[in-house]
Amino acid sequence: MPGASATTTPLPTTSHGTPRQSRVGLTGIATMAGSGLSNQTGAAIGSLAFPVIGPVGVVAVRQYVAAAVLFAVGRPRLREFVWRQWWPVLLLAVVFGTMNLSLYTAIDRVGLGLAVTLEFLGPLSIALAATRRRVDACCALIAAAGVVTLMRPRPSADYPGMGLGLLAAACWASYILLNRTVGRRIPGAQGPAAAAGVSALMFLPVGIVVAVRHPPTLTAAGCAVAAGVLSSAVPYLADLFTLRRVPAPAFGLFMSVNPVLAAVVGWIGLGQRLGWAEWAGIGAVVAANALSILTTRD
């Protein structure tokens, strides 16, 4: 699940305001690092359950965990919602589920580092499209060069997997825009909580079918739950804490390192080694986002 803030930086929206602090303390750095590592480690652990219940089963469990956490935090008053509030919530629920499913399926096919890097193009595109600066045009070219490097023709290229990574990127971009609408129409975290609940209900029959056709082992179930906790619950709660203490640009800059964290976790935890070209492509996407944020003036 993406982070919990939204400004001109490529992050999802909630109603939490931009922090006023101008300095990033050690606590903020530790929390951001822990959130990023938790997110990518959760995805890596969840992938260990793919041979038993597949990406669909893991995503279903992750949606359940996310719904439980967000409902506890947001406490949405669903009976008070009107249609003007419900329709963006329903769209957000669909996008939320599709984003996670396409990402985890991409992870299964092309590996954690490449999948997360491609997904990150979604929020990066939102950030670059919001301005008309020359430096952002340069950032777009750098990111495009990185994508071309990652998706270059080669015998081992898995284009369906890469396509799923790009679908996840499109979903994340939609997630950001819809979250902004939801944040304007529904107070607090009620909107995202309601969307997570609807998404969990959508995946309930999917989870039942997976459990019947592919009964999960105790280990697979534990990995799926761990993915939900580490990739949904921990990052969301950590971001709520961080955004009250860390300026949004600093938060966005640190978040841009997530593709690198994903590649490192995939390499160390899953043995998914990347060549120099893949590292160069990931570095280009990260550099494009970092340059865009560092040159942004409030």
N, C-alpha and C positions, 0 to 999 in steps of 0.2 A: 504494500500500500504506500502511496506517495506520502510526502511530508504534510504538515498541517498548516502551512501558511500561504499567503498569497500577496504578492506585491508585483512590481514589474519583473522581479526575478521569477524563474520558471518553477513556481511552486503552487500547489493547490490552495484553494481559498477556504478560510473559515472566518468567523467573526472576530477572532482575536486580533487586536491592533498591532501595528508595528512597534516593537520595543523601543523605548527612548534611550536606552543605554548606548553609549558610543564606544564602549570597550568590550572586548570579548574576554571574560575571565576564564580561569582554568576550569571552573565548574562547567561553564558553557561549552568549552572545547571538549571536555571529557564526555559531556552528555551528547553532543553532536557526533563524536567519534563512536560512542557506544550505540547510538541509534543507527548509524550507517552500517556498522559491523553486525549488529543484531539483524537488520533487514536482510543483508546478503547471506549471513550465516543461516538464517531461517530458510531462505530459498534453497541453499545448498543442502540442508538437512531434509527439506521437503522432497528434493529430487531423489533422495535415496528410497523413497516410497514409490517412485514411478513404476518400477518393474512389477509391483503388486497391484496397485490401485490406479496407476496412471496419473498424468497431470490433472485430469478432470476430478479424480477423487481427492487429490491433495488440495486443489482449489476449493472444492466444496467444503472441506473441513476448515480451510482458512477463512472462508466467508462466514461460517458459523462462529468462529472465534472472534472475528472482527465485529460481527453484529452484537455479540455478548458484551464486548468491551465498550463499544460505542453507545449501546443502549444504557449501560451503567453510567457512562459519563454524560451523555447528552440528555437522557430522560425525555424523549420526545412526547409531546401531548398530541398523539395522532388524531384524536377525535376533534381537535380544534383546527386541524388543517383544512383549508379550502382548496378548490381545484387549482387556483392560481399558484398555490404552494405545492400541490401534489404532483403536477405534471413534470416540473424539473426534478423532483425527488425520484419519480419513476424512471426518468431518462438517466439520472445519475446512477441508479441501481443497475440498470442494464449496462451502462458504460463501465461501471466498477467491476462487475462480473466478467464482462468481455475482456477488459484490460488484464485482469489477473489470469484468466484462462489462456489468452493468447501469449502472455509473457511466459507462463510456466510450460506451455507446449513448446515455445521457442527455446527455452532453457533445455528441454529434453532433446531437442534436435541440434542446436548449434552451441550449446554451452552457456554457462552463467554470464561470463564477461561480455560476450558478443550480444547476447539477448538484452542485457540491461543497458548496454551502450546504445543499441538501436532504439530501445524504448525511451531513452533519455532525449532523443531527438524531438519528442512531442513537446515537453515543456520548453526546450530550447527554441523551438519554432515559435511558440507563443511569445517568448521574450523578445525575439528578434523582429517579429511582425509588429510589435507594439511601438517601434520607433522607426525613424527614417534617417538615422545617422550613418555616415560613411563607415564608421568603425563597425557598425552592426552588419553592413554589407560584407566587410572583410571577415567578420565572424561567421557569416553564413557560408562564405566560400571555403573557409577553413574546415567547417563542419562537413560541407559537401565533399571536400577532398578526403576527409576521414571516412565518410560513408562509401565513397567509391573504392577506397583501399580495402575496406572490410568486405565489400560485396563484389570484388573483382572476380572475373571468371577464372575458375580453377577446377580440377577434377573433383576435389573434395567439397566444393561449395554446395550447401544445402539451401537452395533458394526458397523453398516453401517455409523452412524454418526462419530464414531472414525476413520473409514476407510477414510472418506472424509477429516478429519483433517490431516491424514497422506498423503493423496493426495495433500492437500495444502502445506504440508512440502516438498514433492517431487517437486512441482511446484516452491516453493520459492528457493530451491537449484538450479533448472534449470534456474530460473530468475537471480540468481547471476552469474552463468557461462555465460549465454547469454549476460548479461549486460557488462561483461568484454570484450567479443568479440565486441559488439556494440561500447563500449567506445574506443577500439583500432582503429576501422575503421571509426567512424563518430565523428567529433569534437564536443565539448561542450555537451549540453543536447539535441541535435537534434535527436539522436537515440531513447532515451526513449520517447521523444515527438512524434516522428513518430509512434512508437509502440503503444502508448496510443491512438493516432488517429485511427490507424487501428483497435485496439480492440474496440473502441467506434463504429466504422462502423459495426463491426461484431455483436455488441449487438443492433444495430439500429432496425433490423426487430424483434428481440426478445422483445425489449421495446414496439414496436407497437402492437405485438400480446398480450402482457400482458395488455396493456392499453385497448385494445378492449375487451378481455375476462374478465378482472378484472379491471374495471374502478377505478382508484385510487381516494380516497377521498382527500380533501385538506390537512388533517392531515398526511395521508400516504405519499403523494407527498412531503410534507415539511420534514418529517423524512428521506426520501430517499435522498433528496437534502442535508440535514444536514449531513448525513452519508458521502456523497461525499466530502463536504467541510471539515468536521472535520477529516475524515480518509484519505483523499488524498491531498487536497490542503494545509491545515495547516501543516501537518507533512512534506510534501515535501519542502515547503518554509522555515519552521523552520530548517530542516536539512541542507539546503543550507547555512543558516546563521550560524548554530552551527559548521559545519565542517570547517569553516574558523577560528574558535576561540578555538576549543577543540581538543585535540589529539585523533586520531582514536581509540586507546585502551580504553580511557576514554568513548568515545562515545559508543563503543561496549559494555563495561561493564554496562553502564547505560541502554542501550537498552535491555540487558538481563533481566531486571526487568519487561519488558512488560507483560509476563505471569501473574505475581503477580498483576500488575495494572489491567489486564483484569479480573482476578478473583475478585478483590475488586470492580471494577465497576459493574460487573455482580451481585455481592452480594448486593451492595447498591442500584444500579439503577434498577435492574431487579428482585431482590429477589431470585437469583440463589445461594442458599446456598451449600457449599461444606463441606464434612466430613473431618475428620483428615487425612484419607488416600489420598484423592484428594489433600489436601494442601501439604502433604508430597511428593507426586509425582511431583507437580508443583515446590516445593522447590528443589527437586533433579535435575530437568532439569535446573533451574536457577543457582544452585550451580555449576553444571558441566560447564556451559558456563562461569561463573565468574572465576572459577578456571583456565580454559584454557586461558582466557585473562590475568589474573593476573600473570601467570607464563610464559607468552610469552615475549621473549626478542627481541627487534628490531635489 
